[in-house]
Amino acid sequence: MKALCWNGPGDLRVERVDDPVLVNPHDAIVKVTLSSVCGSDLPLVDGHVPTMRPGDIIGREFLGEIVEKGAEVRHLNRGDRVVVMSVIGCGQCGHCRNGESALCDNSNPNPEDARAAYGHCGAGLFGHSHAFGGYAGSHADYVRVPYADFNAIRVPEGIGDETAVFLSDTVPTGYMAAEMAGIRPGDVVAVWGCGGVGQMAIRSAHLLGAGQVIGIDRVPGRLRAAQMRAGAETLDYARVDVFDALQAMTGGRGPDACIDAVGMDADDNSGDGVSNPAEDLYDRARRTVGRMAGQAVEREAVGVRTDRPAVLRQMIESCRKGGTLSIVGDYGGLIDRFPVGAAMNKGLAFRMGRQNGQCSAKHLFEYIGKGELDPSYLMTHRLPLDDGPQGYRLFKDRAEDCLRVVFAPHS
């Protein structure tokens, strides 16, 4: 089959690889109909995740058709149209039973690197390095889906592929961000990052009762979509001081909740509207030195490079006293100059994590069925899999008002 493979930093190639096979009786093989790029793919592509290996298939957000299943797959049949959760749960451990599939005890068969970096091992992820299980990703003709009864969700009739594909990751991540923010009726919510996850966090905040939602970005197409499709007021952080603007919009109080939909690769242009350009320069120097210095080699070996906390710093500064910070942007390692004193003295609550879409998919499909949620506009570019490298360049460069590139392997 064909697949989009990582062969080093910035080196993506469409290659011929072996077809996947059933490994255990709980597996299914899915013929991929659509597979979307994701912001969490970019650190992999750029070589910031050291447990990637040449030939790894990337991609994590996908929809397709069951073409083969193991003997213990009870609730799915060949021919079923399914969306597959990007975070893999076993369905049986205590975390999965408690709706915390991203913390699954059993789905990562390579726990050593994650334990070395984080103390404990979480769930496996499709196409997200060997520290997260080494599972082949979804930018391919076919994918093996472990624990298929739990991770592959049958798509309801009447919901199109271009809508359902984003239930794999983007929609449940944005919805969980809004849930973790603890939104009460009338709250003011600020969302940093108006990519796909940020768009869904904005829309979900409205669904959960927010009175005002503010989207923060600097890409014109994303800001337009946040305003026109997700219903946000918007701030261009390249043009305004975000802290001052948020204080003015909230009567000097600050937002009730702040959502980080950006993560480790926050924009590092000094003067870009973040609260302290000098700290941007520090972060860039720290990361550059860290890659060269011997003391950082051990960190790189276990996948804990120094991330950029520009958005986190700005959220801590901007949020009202007693407010909540919800973090779904992807972080992988360590951060420096974290203003824990400000967070403590302001009494801020932090909630964070990867999405637990297995427990929210049915509810989200209900929102879609009622016309209250429509993520299909995120698919701004649909390309054949042969154009995979071009699609990632388009997505990374934010060209042509790109929100999401979606590959159709069999078109």
C-alpha positions in Angstrom: 0.0 0.0 0.0 1.0 3.7 -0.2 1.7 5.7 2.9 3.2 9.1 3.9 6.4 8.3 5.8 8.8 10.4 7.9 12.4 10.0 6.9 14.1 12.8 9.0 13.3 16.4 9.9 11.3 18.0 7.1 11.6 14.9 4.9 8.2 13.4 4.1 7.9 10.8 1.3 5.0 8.8 -0.2 6.3 5.2 -0.2 5.2 1.7 -0.8 5.0 -0.2 2.5 3.5 -3.5 3.6 -0.2 -3.7 4.2 -1.2 -3.9 7.9 -2.3 -7.2 9.4 -4.3 -8.3 12.4 -2.0 -8.7 15.4 -4.5 -9.8 18.0 -8.2 -10.8 17.9 -9.4 -7.3 19.1 -7.9 -5.6 16.0 -9.6 -4.3 12.9 -8.2 -3.2 9.6 -9.7 0.1 8.3 -9.6 1.3 4.7 -8.9 5.0 5.0 -11.4 7.3 3.4 -10.1 10.6 4.8 -7.1 11.4 6.9 -6.5 15.0 8.2 -3.3 16.7 9.1 -3.1 17.9 12.7 -1.1 20.6 14.5 0.4 17.9 16.7 2.0 16.4 13.6 4.2 19.4 13.0 6.7 18.8 15.9 7.1 15.2 14.5 7.7 16.5 11.0 10.2 19.0 12.2 12.2 16.5 14.1 11.5 17.7 17.6 10.3 14.2 18.8 13.4 12.0 19.2 11.7 8.7 19.2 10.7 9.0 15.5 12.4 6.5 13.2 12.9 6.7 9.4 10.0 5.1 7.6 7.4 5.8 10.3 3.9 6.5 8.9 2.4 9.7 10.3 -1.2 10.9 10.7 -3.7 10.5 13.5 -7.1 11.8 12.5 -9.1 9.6 10.2 -12.3 8.0 9.0 -12.8 4.9 7.0 -14.4 1.5 6.4 -13.9 -1.8 8.3 -12.5 -4.3 5.8 -11.3 -7.0 8.2 -11.7 -7.7 11.9 -10.4 -10.0 14.6 -12.4 -12.8 16.2 -13.0 -10.8 19.4 -14.4 -7.7 17.7 -18.1 -7.9 18.7 -19.7 -4.6 17.9 -18.4 -3.8 14.4 -18.9 -5.4 11.1 -17.1 -5.4 7.7 -18.4 -2.4 5.7 -19.1 -0.2 8.7 -18.2 3.4 8.3 -16.2 4.5 11.3 -14.3 7.4 12.8 -11.3 6.3 14.8 -10.1 8.0 17.9 -6.6 9.4 17.6 -5.8 8.4 21.2 -5.9 4.7 21.7 -7.7 3.2 24.7 -8.1 -0.5 25.8 -11.6 0.1 27.1 -11.0 -2.1 30.1 -8.6 -0.4 32.5 -9.7 1.8 35.3 -8.9 5.0 33.4 -10.8 3.9 30.3 -13.8 2.9 32.4 -13.8 6.3 34.0 -13.8 8.2 30.7 -10.1 8.9 30.8 -8.9 6.9 27.8 -6.0 9.2 27.2 -4.5 7.8 30.4 -5.0 4.2 29.4 -2.8 1.8 31.2 -2.6 -0.8 28.4 -2.5 0.7 24.9 1.1 1.8 24.8 3.4 -1.3 24.2 6.5 0.8 24.5 6.1 2.5 27.9 9.8 2.9 28.8 10.5 6.3 27.1 7.2 7.8 28.3 7.9 6.7 31.9 11.5 8.1 31.7 10.2 11.4 30.6 6.9 11.7 32.6 7.1 9.3 35.5 4.1 7.3 34.2 3.0 6.1 30.8 -0.2 7.2 29.1 -2.1 5.9 26.1 -0.8 5.0 22.7 -1.3 7.4 19.8 -1.6 6.7 16.1 1.4 8.0 14.1 3.0 9.8 17.0 6.5 8.2 17.6 7.6 5.1 19.4 7.4 6.8 22.8 3.6 6.6 22.3 3.4 3.1 21.1 5.0 3.1 17.6 1.6 2.7 15.9 1.5 3.3 12.2 -0.4 6.5 11.3 -3.4 7.2 9.2 -1.9 8.8 6.1 -2.0 5.5 4.3 -4.4 3.3 2.3 -5.1 1.0 5.4 -4.6 1.2 9.2 -4.6 -1.4 11.9 -6.9 -0.3 14.7 -6.2 -2.0 18.1 -9.1 -2.5 20.6 -11.4 -1.7 17.7 -14.7 -2.1 19.6 -13.6 0.8 21.8 -11.7 3.0 19.4 -13.7 2.8 16.2 -17.0 4.7 16.4 -19.7 3.9 13.9 -20.8 7.1 12.1 -24.5 7.9 12.2 -26.4 7.9 9.0 -26.8 11.4 7.5 -23.5 12.8 8.7 -21.0 13.2 5.9 -17.4 12.1 5.8 -16.1 15.7 5.7 -17.9 16.3 9.0 -17.3 13.0 10.7 -13.5 12.9 10.1 -12.9 15.7 12.6 -14.6 13.6 15.4 -11.4 11.6 15.4 -9.4 14.4 17.3 -10.2 18.0 16.5 -13.8 18.2 17.7 -13.4 16.2 20.9 -10.2 18.1 21.8 -11.9 21.4 21.4 -14.9 20.3 23.3 -12.8 18.9 26.2 -10.9 22.2 26.3 -14.2 24.0 26.9 -15.4 21.4 29.4 -12.2 21.6 31.4 -12.5 25.4 31.5 -15.5 25.0 33.8 -17.7 27.4 31.9 -20.7 28.9 33.7 -23.5 30.8 31.9 -22.3 34.2 30.8 -18.6 33.6 31.3 -15.9 35.3 29.2 -13.6 32.8 27.6 -10.4 33.6 25.7 -8.9 31.0 23.3 -5.3 31.3 22.2 -4.9 29.8 18.7 -7.6 29.7 16.0 -6.5 26.6 14.1 -8.9 23.6 14.0 -8.8 22.8 17.7 -9.2 26.5 18.6 -12.2 26.8 16.3 -13.9 23.9 18.0 -13.0 25.2 21.4 -14.6 28.5 20.6 -17.8 26.8 19.3 -17.9 24.4 22.2 -17.6 27.3 24.7 -20.7 28.8 23.2 -22.5 25.5 23.4 -21.6 25.3 27.1 -23.1 28.7 27.8 -20.2 31.2 27.5 -21.5 34.8 27.1 -18.4 36.0 25.2 -15.7 34.1 23.5 -12.5 35.8 22.3 -10.2 34.1 19.7 -6.5 35.2 19.6 -4.3 34.6 16.5 -2.5 36.5 13.9 -3.4 34.6 10.7 -6.1 36.5 8.8 -7.9 33.5 7.5 -8.1 31.8 10.9 -9.3 35.0 12.5 -12.1 35.4 9.9 -13.2 31.8 10.4 -13.2 32.2 14.1 -15.4 35.2 13.8 -17.7 34.1 11.0 -18.0 30.4 11.5 -17.3 29.9 15.2 -18.8 33.1 16.6 -15.8 34.6 18.3 -14.7 38.2 18.8 -11.1 38.2 17.7 -7.8 39.8 18.5 -4.8 39.9 16.2 -1.8 39.6 18.6 0.5 41.1 16.0 -1.4 44.3 16.1 -2.5 44.7 19.8 -1.2 44.0 23.2 -3.3 41.0 24.2 -3.2 41.7 28.0 -4.3 45.3 27.6 -7.0 44.3 25.0 -8.5 41.6 27.2 -8.5 43.9 30.2 -10.3 46.5 28.2 -12.9 44.0 27.0 -13.6 42.7 30.5 -13.7 45.9 32.5 -10.2 45.3 33.9 -11.2 41.9 35.4 -9.7 39.5 32.8 -11.4 36.4 31.2 -13.0 33.9 33.5 -11.3 31.1 31.6 -8.4 30.9 29.2 -7.8 28.0 26.7 -4.4 27.1 25.2 -5.0 25.6 21.8 -1.4 26.3 20.6 1.1 24.3 22.7 4.8 23.8 22.4 5.4 25.7 19.2 3.9 29.1 20.1 5.0 31.8 17.7 8.4 33.1 18.7 8.7 36.3 16.8 9.7 39.0 19.2 7.2 41.9 19.1 4.4 39.5 18.1 2.1 40.7 20.8 3.1 38.3 23.6 3.5 39.9 26.9 7.3 39.9 27.2 9.3 39.9 23.9 12.5 39.6 26.0 11.3 36.2 27.2 10.8 35.2 23.6 14.4 35.8 22.9 15.3 33.8 26.0 13.2 30.9 24.9 14.8 30.8 21.5 18.3 31.0 22.9 17.5 28.3 25.5 16.2 25.9 22.9 19.2 26.6 20.6 21.8 26.1 23.3 19.8 23.2 24.7 20.2 21.3 21.4 24.0 21.8 21.5 24.8 21.5 25.1 25.7 18.2 26.6 23.3 18.6 29.5 20.4 18.6 27.1 21.4 15.4 25.3 19.8 13.3 28.1 16.6 15.3 27.8 16.5 14.9 24.1 17.0 11.1 24.5 13.8 10.7 26.4 11.8 13.3 24.4 11.7 16.3 26.9 13.1 19.2 24.9 12.4 22.7 26.2 9.0 23.9 25.0 8.0 27.5 24.5 5.5 28.7 27.2 4.7 32.1 25.6 0.9 31.3 25.5 0.9 29.9 29.1 2.7 33.0 30.4 0.2 35.3 28.7 -2.8 33.3 29.9 -1.5 33.4 33.5 -1.1 37.2 33.2 -4.4 37.8 31.6 -6.8 35.5 33.4 -8.9 36.9 36.2 -8.1 36.0 39.8 -9.6 32.7 40.6 -10.0 31.8 37.0 -9.2 28.6 35.1 -6.6 27.7 32.5 -7.5 24.8 30.2 -4.5 23.4 28.2 -5.0 21.1 25.2 -2.1 22.5 23.0 0.5 19.8 22.6 3.5 20.0 25.0 6.2 17.4 25.1 9.0 18.4 27.5 10.1 21.1 29.9 9.6 24.8 30.1 11.7 27.6 31.7 10.7 30.8 33.4 7.3 29.6 34.2 5.5 32.2 36.4 4.3 29.9 39.0 4.2 32.7 41.6 1.7 34.7 39.6 -0.4 31.6 39.1 -0.3 30.7 42.8 -1.0 34.2 44.0 -3.9 34.7 41.6 -5.4 31.4 42.7 -5.6 30.0 39.2 -6.8 26.4 38.5 -5.0 24.4 35.8 -6.6 21.6 33.8 -5.0 19.8 30.9 -4.7 16.7 28.9 -5.3 14.8 25.7 -8.8 14.2 24.5 -11.0 11.3 25.7 -13.1 11.2 22.6 -14.4 7.7 23.1 -16.7 9.0 25.9 -17.8 12.2 24.1 -18.3 11.1 20.5 -22.0 10.1 20.8 -22.8 13.5 22.5 -20.9 15.4 19.8 -22.6 13.5 17.0 -25.9 14.6 18.6 -24.8 18.3 18.5 -24.0 17.8 14.8 -27.3 16.1 14.1 -29.2 19.0 15.7 -27.3 21.5 13.6 -25.5 23.1 16.6 -22.0 22.0 15.5 -20.5 21.7 12.0 -16.8 21.2 11.7 -16.8 20.5 8.0 -15.6 24.0 7.2 -12.2 23.1 8.7 -11.5 21.0 5.6 -10.2 23.9 3.4 -8.0 21.6 1.2 -8.7 18.0 0.0 -5.7 16.3 -1.7 -4.7 12.9 -2.9 -2.2 11.1 -0.7 0.5 11.5 -3.4 0.5 15.2 -2.5 1.2 14.5 1.1 4.5 16.5 1.4 2.9 19.4 -0.5 -0.1 19.3 1.9 2.1 19.5 5.0 4.0 22.5 3.5 0.6 24.2 2.8 -0.6 23.5 6.4 2.7 24.5 8.1 2.9 27.8 6.1 -0.8 28.6 6.7 -1.0 29.4 3.0 -4.2 29.9 1.1 -6.3 30.4 4.2 -5.6 26.7 5.1 -7.2 25.4 8.3 -6.9 21.7 7.6 -5.6 19.6 4.7 -7.3 16.3 4.4 -5.9 13.4 2.3 -8.2 11.0 0.4 -6.0 8.0 -0.3 -8.4 6.1 -2.5 -9.7 9.0 -4.6 
